[in-house]
């Protein structure tokens, strides 16, 4: 009897340990008609996902320039950090989606020429695919976005472009832009066949100051209702754009948490911030 009891106990312990861990699927794909290609993403499913029929809030977590959908998995240790946050109770169970914005062309926005519209893909194909494929709560109050560097910029502008879709936004070391219109035109001068008018429209859609200035009262109300967490290291080369974003938000009555901490543009900083991001967005998902 003892010989039979020990394996049974061991199996039960293993199952209990497994139930406390989430699962990462590193390379699911979906076919994009907008981008005319198969697109990869990674996804974190919280502990207990496969043992229940519960639906979960969702965080879209965006990688930086030079990485892809596996960046937060490999370097950001998202599975370990999310498992710990959920186990400790500092964050509630959630699904975390990490899309690839580094295949074909790099970046989260629609191309100025209109031939690679990644932002349209994100809103019109990726989000519907996730909500159809996984048990995701689809209401705005259960959806958040975060990201680092290039993904921090994506976080900011996705939230400004579609404030009706996100309860919380947490840009880290965001590439938020700190140039004026003339600097922007100089930056884009190598784009052949693009008119000055098109450049100006593109600039207005990718300038925090212009977006806020041109927002309607209803859009401003929605932007103000987003819970914002903005964080950047004091040695980060993108500090100026983040500081300007903070000032612009302050001047326009947009509530936000702004954190400048010891650190640079490194994974060490972003791994340190991820547990705080998970805690922050979890509070957005809760009833108050």
C-alpha positions as CSV (number, residue, x, y, z in Angstrom):
1,X,0.0,0.0,0.0
2,X,2.8,2.4,0.9
3,X,4.4,1.8,-2.6
4,X,1.1,2.8,-4.2
5,X,0.4,5.8,-1.9
6,X,3.7,7.6,-2.5
7,X,3.3,8.0,-6.4
8,X,-0.3,9.1,-5.9
9,X,0.8,11.8,-3.4
10,X,3.6,12.9,-5.7
11,X,1.3,13.2,-8.7
12,X,-1.2,15.3,-6.6
13,X,1.6,17.6,-5.5
14,X,2.8,18.0,-9.1
15,X,-0.8,18.8,-10.3
16,X,-1.2,21.4,-7.5
17,X,2.1,23.1,-8.5
18,X,1.1,23.1,-12.1
19,X,-2.2,24.7,-11.3
20,X,-0.4,27.6,-9.6
21,X,1.5,28.4,-12.8
22,X,0.3,30.2,-15.9
23,X,1.0,29.1,-19.4
24,X,2.8,30.9,-22.2
25,X,2.0,30.0,-25.8
26,X,5.0,31.6,-27.7
27,X,4.0,31.6,-31.3
28,X,0.3,31.3,-32.1
29,X,-0.6,33.0,-35.5
30,X,-3.4,34.6,-37.2
31,X,-3.9,35.5,-40.9
32,X,-4.1,39.2,-41.5
33,X,-6.0,40.4,-44.6
34,X,-4.9,44.0,-43.8
35,X,-1.2,43.2,-43.7
36,X,-1.5,40.3,-46.2
37,X,0.6,38.0,-44.0
38,X,0.5,35.5,-41.1
39,X,1.2,37.4,-37.9
40,X,2.7,35.9,-34.7
41,X,1.9,36.8,-31.1
42,X,2.6,35.3,-27.7
43,X,0.0,34.9,-25.0
44,X,0.1,34.3,-21.3
45,X,-2.9,32.3,-19.9
46,X,-3.2,32.6,-16.1
47,X,-3.2,29.8,-13.6
48,X,-6.4,27.8,-13.8
49,X,-7.3,28.9,-17.3
50,X,-7.5,25.3,-18.7
51,X,-9.4,24.0,-15.6
52,X,-12.3,26.4,-15.7
53,X,-14.7,28.3,-18.0
54,X,-14.0,31.7,-16.4
55,X,-13.4,34.7,-18.7
56,X,-10.5,37.1,-17.9
57,X,-9.4,40.7,-18.4
58,X,-6.7,41.3,-20.9
59,X,-3.5,43.3,-21.1
60,X,-1.9,44.0,-24.5
61,X,1.8,44.2,-23.8
62,X,3.9,45.7,-26.5
63,X,7.6,45.0,-27.2
64,X,10.3,47.6,-28.1
65,X,12.3,48.2,-31.3
66,X,14.6,45.3,-32.1
67,X,12.5,42.7,-30.3
68,X,9.4,40.8,-31.4
69,X,6.5,39.1,-29.7
70,X,8.9,36.9,-27.7
71,X,10.8,39.8,-26.1
72,X,8.6,40.0,-23.0
73,X,8.6,36.2,-22.7
74,X,12.4,35.7,-23.0
75,X,13.9,38.9,-21.6
76,X,10.9,40.3,-19.6
77,X,10.2,37.0,-17.8
78,X,6.5,37.7,-18.1
79,X,5.4,34.2,-17.1
80,X,7.4,34.2,-13.8
81,X,6.5,37.8,-12.9
82,X,2.8,37.4,-13.7
83,X,2.6,34.0,-11.8
84,X,4.2,35.7,-8.7
85,X,2.0,38.7,-8.9
86,X,-1.2,36.6,-9.1
87,X,0.0,34.2,-6.4
88,X,0.8,37.1,-4.0
89,X,-2.6,38.8,-4.7
90,X,-1.0,42.0,-5.9
91,X,-2.5,41.4,-9.3
92,X,-5.6,39.5,-10.4
93,X,-5.6,36.8,-13.0
94,X,-5.5,38.2,-16.5
95,X,-4.6,37.2,-20.0
96,X,-1.5,39.0,-21.5
97,X,-1.2,39.3,-25.3
98,X,2.2,40.2,-26.8
99,X,1.9,40.9,-30.6
100,X,4.7,41.0,-33.1
101,X,5.4,44.4,-34.6
102,X,8.8,43.6,-36.1
103,X,8.0,41.5,-39.2
104,X,7.6,43.1,-42.6
105,X,8.0,46.6,-41.2
106,X,8.8,47.7,-37.7
107,X,6.3,49.7,-35.7
108,X,2.8,49.8,-34.3
109,X,1.3,52.6,-36.5
110,X,-0.1,52.8,-40.0
111,X,2.5,53.6,-42.6
112,X,2.4,57.2,-43.9
113,X,1.9,55.8,-47.4
114,X,-0.9,53.5,-46.3
115,X,0.8,50.3,-47.6
116,X,1.4,48.7,-44.1
117,X,-1.4,49.6,-41.8
118,X,-0.4,47.9,-38.5
119,X,-2.6,50.0,-36.3
120,X,-5.7,48.9,-38.4
121,X,-4.5,45.3,-38.0
122,X,-4.3,45.7,-34.2
123,X,-7.7,47.1,-33.7
124,X,-9.7,45.4,-36.5
125,X,-8.1,42.0,-36.6
126,X,-5.9,41.2,-33.6
127,X,-8.3,42.3,-30.8
128,X,-11.3,40.5,-32.4
129,X,-9.2,37.4,-32.9
130,X,-8.1,37.3,-29.3
131,X,-11.7,37.9,-28.1
132,X,-13.0,35.1,-30.3
133,X,-10.2,32.6,-29.6
134,X,-9.7,33.0,-25.9
135,X,-12.0,33.6,-22.9
136,X,-11.5,37.3,-22.8
137,X,-13.9,39.9,-21.3
138,X,-14.5,42.3,-24.1
139,X,-15.8,45.4,-22.3
140,X,-13.6,48.4,-22.2
141,X,-13.3,48.2,-18.4
142,X,-11.5,44.8,-18.7
143,X,-8.9,45.9,-21.4
144,X,-5.5,47.6,-20.8
145,X,-2.4,48.3,-22.8
146,X,1.3,48.7,-21.8
147,X,4.6,48.5,-23.5
148,X,8.2,49.6,-23.5
149,X,10.1,52.1,-25.7
150,X,8.6,51.7,-29.2
151,X,5.8,49.7,-27.5
152,X,5.5,52.5,-24.9
153,X,4.8,54.9,-27.8
154,X,2.3,52.4,-29.2
155,X,0.6,52.4,-25.7
156,X,0.3,56.1,-25.7
157,X,-1.1,56.6,-29.1
158,X,-3.3,53.6,-29.2
159,X,-4.9,55.0,-26.0
160,X,-5.2,58.5,-27.5
161,X,-6.5,57.3,-30.8
162,X,-9.0,54.9,-29.2
163,X,-9.7,56.0,-25.6
164,X,-13.0,54.3,-25.8
165,X,-11.3,50.9,-25.8
166,X,-8.9,51.0,-22.8
167,X,-9.4,51.2,-19.0
168,X,-5.7,51.6,-18.3
169,X,-2.5,52.5,-20.1
170,X,1.0,52.0,-18.8
171,X,3.8,53.3,-21.1
172,X,7.3,52.5,-19.9
173,X,10.3,54.5,-21.3
174,X,7.9,55.5,-24.1
175,X,9.2,56.6,-27.5
176,X,6.6,59.4,-27.3
177,X,8.2,61.9,-29.7
178,X,9.7,65.2,-28.7
179,X,10.0,67.0,-32.1
180,X,8.0,69.8,-33.6
181,X,6.5,69.8,-37.1
182,X,9.6,71.0,-38.9
183,X,11.8,68.4,-37.2
184,X,9.2,65.8,-38.1
185,X,9.3,66.8,-41.7
186,X,13.1,66.6,-41.7
187,X,12.9,63.1,-40.2
188,X,10.4,62.0,-42.9
189,X,12.2,63.7,-45.8
190,X,13.4,60.4,-47.2
191,X,9.8,59.1,-47.7
192,X,9.4,59.5,-51.5
193,X,6.1,60.5,-52.9
194,X,4.7,61.9,-49.6
195,X,3.2,65.4,-49.8
196,X,3.7,68.0,-47.1
197,X,0.0,67.9,-46.3
198,X,0.2,64.1,-45.7
199,X,3.2,64.7,-43.5
200,X,1.4,67.3,-41.5
201,X,-1.6,65.0,-41.0
202,X,0.6,62.1,-40.0
203,X,2.4,64.4,-37.5
204,X,-0.8,65.6,-35.9
205,X,-1.8,62.0,-35.3
206,X,1.5,61.1,-33.8
207,X,2.2,64.2,-31.6
208,X,0.8,64.0,-28.0
209,X,0.5,67.8,-27.9
210,X,-1.5,67.9,-31.2
211,X,-3.7,65.0,-30.3
212,X,-4.7,66.6,-27.0
213,X,-5.1,70.0,-28.5
214,X,-7.4,68.7,-31.3
215,X,-9.4,66.3,-29.2
216,X,-13.1,66.9,-28.9
217,X,-14.6,67.3,-25.4
218,X,-16.0,63.8,-25.5
219,X,-12.6,62.4,-26.5
220,X,-10.9,64.4,-23.7
221,X,-13.4,63.0,-21.3
222,X,-12.5,59.5,-22.4
223,X,-8.8,60.2,-22.3
224,X,-9.2,61.5,-18.7
225,X,-11.1,58.4,-17.7
226,X,-8.2,56.2,-18.6
227,X,-6.0,55.2,-15.7
228,X,-2.5,56.3,-16.8
229,X,0.8,55.0,-15.3
230,X,3.9,56.7,-17.0
231,X,7.3,55.5,-15.9
232,X,10.8,56.3,-17.2
233,X,14.3,55.8,-15.8
234,X,16.3,58.9,-14.8
235,X,19.2,57.8,-17.1
236,X,16.9,57.0,-20.0
237,X,17.7,58.8,-23.3
238,X,13.9,59.1,-23.8
239,X,13.4,61.1,-20.6
240,X,12.5,64.4,-22.4
241,X,9.5,63.0,-24.4
242,X,8.2,61.4,-21.2
243,X,8.6,64.6,-19.2
244,X,6.8,66.6,-21.9
245,X,4.0,64.0,-21.9
246,X,3.7,64.5,-18.1
247,X,3.6,68.3,-18.5
248,X,1.0,68.1,-21.4
249,X,-1.2,65.8,-19.3
250,X,-0.9,68.1,-16.3
251,X,-1.8,71.2,-18.3
252,X,-4.9,69.5,-19.8
253,X,-6.2,68.0,-16.6
254,X,-5.5,64.4,-17.5
255,X,-5.0,62.4,-14.2
256,X,-2.0,60.2,-14.3
257,X,0.8,58.7,-12.2
258,X,4.2,59.8,-13.3
259,X,7.3,58.0,-12.0
260,X,10.9,58.8,-12.6
261,X,13.2,56.1,-11.0
262,X,16.8,55.1,-10.9
263,X,17.5,53.3,-14.1
264,X,18.1,53.4,-17.9
265,X,16.7,52.1,-21.1
266,X,17.2,48.5,-20.1
267,X,15.4,45.2,-19.4
268,X,16.5,45.5,-15.8
269,X,14.3,48.6,-15.5
270,X,11.3,47.1,-17.4
271,X,11.4,43.8,-15.4
272,X,11.4,45.9,-12.2
273,X,8.3,47.8,-13.5
274,X,6.3,44.9,-14.8
275,X,4.9,43.8,-11.4
276,X,3.8,47.4,-10.7
277,X,2.1,47.5,-14.1
278,X,0.2,44.3,-13.4
279,X,-0.9,45.6,-10.1
280,X,-1.9,49.0,-11.6
281,X,-4.0,47.6,-14.4
282,X,-5.6,45.0,-12.1
283,X,-7.0,47.9,-10.0
284,X,-8.5,49.2,-13.2
285,X,-10.3,45.9,-13.7
286,X,-11.9,45.9,-10.2
287,X,-15.2,47.2,-9.1
288,X,-15.0,50.3,-6.9
